[in-house]
Amino acid sequence: MIKNENPLLANSIWSATANDRVVGEQLSSSKQFDVAIIGGGISGVSVAFHCALLGINACLLEKETIGWGASGRNGGQVIPGLKELPEDVYKFFGSKMGKKIVALAGGAPDYVFNLIKKYKIECGASQNGWIQASVSENGLQKNRSLLRQWKEQGAPVHLLLAPEIQSLIGSDNYTHGILDPRGGKLHPLNYVLGLAKVAQKKGVAIYQECPVESIESNTNYYKIYCATGQVIAQKVILTTNAYGEDSTGTRNKNIIPVQSVQVATAPLSDNILKTILPNGHVVSDTRRLLKYFRISEDGRLLMGGRGGVSNRGTSIQIEELKRSVSKMFPITGEVEYEYSWGGNVALTLDHYPQISLFDNGVISLSGYNGRGVALTTILGKVVADLINNVPSEDLDFPIKKLRSIPFSQFHNFIIPFATWYKRLLDNIER
Ligand SMILES: Cc1cc2nc3c(=O)[nH]c(=O)nc-3n(C[C@H](O)[C@H](O)[C@H](O)COP(=O)(O)OP(=O)(O)OC[C@H]3O[C@@H](n4cnc5c(N)ncnc54)[C@H](O)[C@@H]3O)c2cc1C
């Protein structure tokens, strides 16, 4: 169970099967570091790890425990690329920066799997490929576009048509898709715990159960007040993503938090496992409110999708996921569900992650739009390069002034309407 979480979101398979947690020091009194990183998900851990590689004296401050947020709860799908396709990236960022970003995001899964191998991180990782599945004509067009644009980049993507996609997934629900062998899967909580332990061995101080309560900026340094002590640092990196709060100065004002939920069946029989995702692929589909699924190491089917904004909405979405499993995979019969959980995803208006400079000089890394496992890791390296004074024109991702999204107090009213509208469009196109 995820501690200090709403029970509806807390019964996670990853917490139930986690390796030993990170043992850190307790922050007491006042400590000094070059860099303080706030938020112990993959973003924060990756920044800390890459700082340690560069010999930068860094500490990581986490409100709960490492991986408590989205990083320890996600689908563990390691997906290449950004939500937007290469041509859109070129248009949005210009051709020079666009080229760097496309290469960075396309190569992010390789970067993750190599790190795991190099540092022997035990997290059930396998790079068997990611399928983006589609049902509608619109989905097929999206996939054809993805295929053409990534092929132009030299990526090894293939088009899948029925019946091939149906036998690779084990369901006749989808009629087409693409297979990108760069993708894969891992146990997300064990990945972030493992990377944090490597960072710690390399000298990063990790303070857990250490909520940041305020950030004071002075001329040459910051003072960060935590529940049990303070940290003085030259630079502050905010990696709270969709979990920050206004009251503590840790909220990312450039993102909209929305919930994603997942369910996990009881372990399936070997006969059933021979038919569902038999080659170990992970899948997400092209719908606006997408579904994503995979098999876990212990043979369970995990299915995820958009959550709600209230407990009632979340419960409805959890039941809807169970119905989707029955509909897509009737072979599972009257299967039991042993886990259901969820967490917050950070959406940005332009669908791109952002490295943002706040007015007080704090730098934040956020906004992965539900595709953060690989991007957090690689962008953490970019932020460490920035801290190490690499000139911004030589970085592989731009640093921009924070662009706040207005009317944040109304998001909880707007999201259900936006979700309803997207579901309507998905159903019309089906
Ligand atoms: C259910 C779900 C499924 C997903 N599936 C996938 C997937 O399959 N593939 C994929 O690529 N992406 C997926 N994502 C997205 C991915 O998980 C995120 O993009 C990524 O984990 C973001 O990592 P992060 O480190 O930026 O943020 P988080 O992991 O959310 O970490 C933020 C941390 O900040 C801490 N914090 C908050 N306030 C404070 C404070 N005041 N002081 C100290 N610490 C604080 C929190 O406790 C938290 O641990 C999914 C997300 C969810 C929720």
The ligand as a MOL file (V3000), in Angstrom:
LIG
                    3D

  0  0  0     0  0            999 V3000
M  V30 BEGIN CTAB
M  V30 COUNTS 53 58 0 0 0
M  V30 BEGIN ATOM
M  V30 1 C -0.9310 5.9150 -13.1220 0
M  V30 2 C 0.1600 6.4660 -14.0030 0
M  V30 3 C 0.6110 5.7070 -15.0880 0
M  V30 4 C 1.6480 6.1860 -15.8960 0
M  V30 5 N 2.1680 5.3740 -16.8570 0
M  V30 6 C 3.2680 5.7590 -17.5380 0
M  V30 7 C 3.9180 4.8630 -18.3920 0
M  V30 8 O 3.5570 3.6950 -18.4990 0
M  V30 9 N 4.9980 5.3130 -19.1070 0
M  V30 10 C 5.4510 6.5880 -18.9690 0
M  V30 11 O 6.4210 6.9600 -19.6440 0
M  V30 12 N 4.8840 7.4630 -18.0940 0
M  V30 13 C 3.8220 7.0680 -17.3660 0
M  V30 14 N 3.2740 7.9120 -16.4510 0
M  V30 15 C 3.8810 9.2280 -16.2390 0
M  V30 16 C 5.1430 9.1410 -15.3760 0
M  V30 17 O 4.9120 8.3250 -14.2810 0
M  V30 18 C 5.5420 10.5490 -14.9200 0
M  V30 19 O 5.6980 11.3840 -16.0350 0
M  V30 20 C 6.8540 10.5650 -14.1300 0
M  V30 21 O 6.8860 9.5540 -13.1660 0
M  V30 22 C 7.0610 11.9170 -13.4710 0
M  V30 23 O 8.1370 11.7870 -12.5810 0
M  V30 24 P 8.5770 12.9910 -11.6580 0
M  V30 25 O 9.7810 12.5570 -10.9480 0
M  V30 26 O 8.6750 14.2350 -12.4640 0
M  V30 27 O 7.3510 13.2040 -10.6620 0
M  V30 28 P 6.8380 12.2890 -9.4520 0
M  V30 29 O 7.2860 10.8940 -9.5970 0
M  V30 30 O 5.3670 12.5230 -9.3180 0
M  V30 31 O 7.6000 12.8590 -8.1950 0
M  V30 32 C 7.2900 14.0800 -7.5650 0
M  V30 33 C 7.7010 13.9350 -6.1070 0
M  V30 34 O 7.6840 15.2230 -5.4740 0
M  V30 35 C 7.4090 14.9960 -4.1120 0
M  V30 36 N 7.0050 16.2590 -3.4670 0
M  V30 37 C 5.8530 16.9630 -3.6630 0
M  V30 38 N 5.8350 18.0470 -2.8570 0
M  V30 39 C 6.9980 18.0270 -2.1350 0
M  V30 40 C 7.5400 18.8570 -1.1270 0
M  V30 41 N 6.8830 19.9550 -0.6720 0
M  V30 42 N 8.7600 18.5370 -0.5950 0
M  V30 43 C 9.4530 17.4360 -1.0320 0
M  V30 44 N 8.9410 16.6080 -1.9800 0
M  V30 45 C 7.7340 16.8990 -2.5240 0
M  V30 46 C 6.3050 13.9480 -4.1440 0
M  V30 47 O 6.1540 13.2690 -2.9000 0
M  V30 48 C 6.7700 13.0490 -5.2870 0
M  V30 49 O 7.4810 11.9100 -4.8240 0
M  V30 50 C 2.2080 7.4790 -15.6480 0
M  V30 51 C 1.7450 8.2410 -14.5720 0
M  V30 52 C 0.7430 7.7390 -13.7510 0
M  V30 53 C 0.2660 8.5680 -12.5840 0
M  V30 END ATOM
M  V30 BEGIN BOND
M  V30 1 1 1 2
M  V30 2 1 2 3
M  V30 3 2 2 52
M  V30 4 2 3 4
M  V30 5 1 4 5
M  V30 6 1 4 50
M  V30 7 2 5 6
M  V30 8 1 6 7
M  V30 9 1 6 13
M  V30 10 2 7 8
M  V30 11 1 7 9
M  V30 12 1 9 10
M  V30 13 2 10 11
M  V30 14 1 10 12
M  V30 15 2 12 13
M  V30 16 1 13 14
M  V30 17 1 14 15
M  V30 18 1 14 50
M  V30 19 1 15 16
M  V30 20 1 16 17
M  V30 21 1 16 18
M  V30 22 1 18 19
M  V30 23 1 18 20
M  V30 24 1 20 21
M  V30 25 1 20 22
M  V30 26 1 22 23
M  V30 27 1 23 24
M  V30 28 2 24 25
M  V30 29 1 24 26
M  V30 30 1 24 27
M  V30 31 1 27 28
M  V30 32 2 28 29
M  V30 33 1 28 30
M  V30 34 1 28 31
M  V30 35 1 31 32
M  V30 36 1 32 33
M  V30 37 1 33 34
M  V30 38 1 33 48
M  V30 39 1 34 35
M  V30 40 1 35 36
M  V30 41 1 35 46
M  V30 42 1 36 37
M  V30 43 1 36 45
M  V30 44 2 37 38
M  V30 45 1 38 39
M  V30 46 1 39 40
M  V30 47 2 39 45
M  V30 48 1 40 41
M  V30 49 2 40 42
M  V30 50 1 42 43
M  V30 51 2 43 44
M  V30 52 1 44 45
M  V30 53 1 46 47
M  V30 54 1 46 48
M  V30 55 1 48 49
M  V30 56 2 50 51
M  V30 57 1 51 52
M  V30 58 1 52 53
M  V30 END BOND
M  V30 END CTAB
M  END
